[in-house]
Amino acid sequence: MTALTVNGRPLSFAMDPQTPLLWALRDAANLTGTKYGCGSGECGACIVWVDGKAQASCQITLAQVEGGMVTTIEGLSRDRSHPVQQAMVAQGAIQCGFCTSGIVMAAAALLASNPAPSAEQIRASLTNICRCGVTPRLVQAVLQAARIQRGEEQQSAAGKAPVQG
């Protein structure tokens, strides 16, 4: 059994320790917000946090995260009130939604390490592949989420644009 903490809950997985974390989360823990995209860690659809760092869950095994802390999109904010989630909605930076959870997790990790990124830093950090072409709105959403986190904008009710402060 491989033991780790997922979204604040201790879990044990009775799976081969070489199983990619992605499949343990989806198949055993029923946390399906993390998506399978390319299987090679390039697209970013499967990004989760492992011990606070954004990681492609298709590229790390259960054995590699044993004893660690994993946060998925379901654990980022149970009520979808995280500033990145709210700004993505407000900026219309979601199309089909397939890549959204990976983008949100990568963007939230960026803001945790850099509370005031430039547009260029956002583009360089978020290498997630979105075939719908939301990148210009995504950059604006991350800039807006950063302002909310810094207290320069107030976050409004779910689904509505934040109020400039």
N, C-alpha and C positions, 0 to 999 in steps of 0.2 A: 504494500500500500504506500502510495505517495501522499504525504500530508502537506497542505499549504493553506493559506488564508486567502479566500476569494471574497471580495467586496465586504470585508470585515467579518466573514464567517469562516471558522475552521472547517476544512473539507478534507476528506481522504478519498483518493481515487484508486480503485481496484483495477487498474489498467497497466499495461506494459509501460514501464518507466520511460521508454523511448518514444511513446506516443506524443505527437506534437500537442502543445498546450491548447492550441485552437480546438482540436477535436475533443479533448477532455472537457473544455468549457462548454462546447456546443452539445456534445452527445451525452456526457455523463452529468454535467451540472445544469443542463437545459438553459444555458445562457446564450441564446441565439442572436443577440445583438452584434456579437463579434462575427464578422463575415469571412468566408473563404473567397479569395479573389484569384490570385495567381499561384499560390503555393511556393513561391520563391522569395517572398519578402519584399518584392518590388512595388506592389500596388498600394499597400497600406490599409487595405480593407480590414485586416485582422489585428490592428494595433490595439494593445492593452497596455496598462502600466504594470511593470514588474519591479517591485521595490521602488516605486516612484518614477521610473524611467519608461518612456515609450518604447515598446518592443513589438516586433512582428511575431505574433503568437504562433504562426505557422512554422517559424524557424527555431523555436526553442522547445525542448522536451519537458515532460513532467519532471524527469530526474534533475534537469537544470534549474528548476524553480522550487524544488523541494524545500520546505521550510520558509519559503518566501511569501510576500504579500502581493496579490494580484488584484488589480482593479479593472473591471470591464465597464462598458458604457452603462450597464445597468446599475453599477455601483458609484458612478461619478456623481449622479444626482438623481435620486429616486423620483423626484417630482419634476424633473427636467428644468430646474431653475438655475442650473449652472450658467454663468454669463456667456460662455461659448455657445451653449445650446440656444439660449434666448436670442443672441445676436445672429446666429445662423438663420433662425426663423425670421427675425426682423429684416434682415438683408436679403431674404429670398435666396439664400445660398444652398438650398436643398432642391434637388430635382428628383431623380428616381429613388434616392435614399440608400442605395446599396453601399456606397462608400462612406456615408455620413458618419457612422459610429467611429470608424478609424480616423477620419478627419477631426472629429470633435476631440477624440482622445489625444491625437498628436498636437492639436492647437492648445488644448488645456495644459499639456505638458510643456509646451513652449512658453505659455504665459506664467507657469509656475517657476520657470527658470529665468525668464526675461519679461518683467511686467510692462515694459514699454518697447516692444519690438517695432522696427520700421517695416514698411511694406516690403522692402527688399529682404529683410531678415525673415519675414513670414514666408515669402515665396521660396527662399532657400531652405527653410526648415520643414515646410509642409510639402513633401515630395509625393504625397498621396496622388494616385491617378483617379481622376474623375472624368469619365467619358462624356458627361453632360456639359462640361465646360463652365463650371461655376467659379473658376479661379478668381476672376475680378471681384465678384461678390464675396467670395470666401475671404479674400484679403481684407475687404471692408468690414466683414463680420468679426474677424480676429482683432482688428484695430478697435472696433466698437466694444468688444468684450474686454479688451485691455483697459479702455476708459472706464467701463463699469467697475472692473476690479480695483482700479485706482481711486474710485469714488468721484470721478469727473463727470459721470453720467449716472442717473438713477435707472435701475432696472424696473420696468413696469410689469404689469400682469402678463401672464403667459400669452405669447403670440402677438403681443403689441410692441411697437417700437419703443425703446427706452426714451426717457425724457432727458433732454440736454439740461445740464445743471450749471 
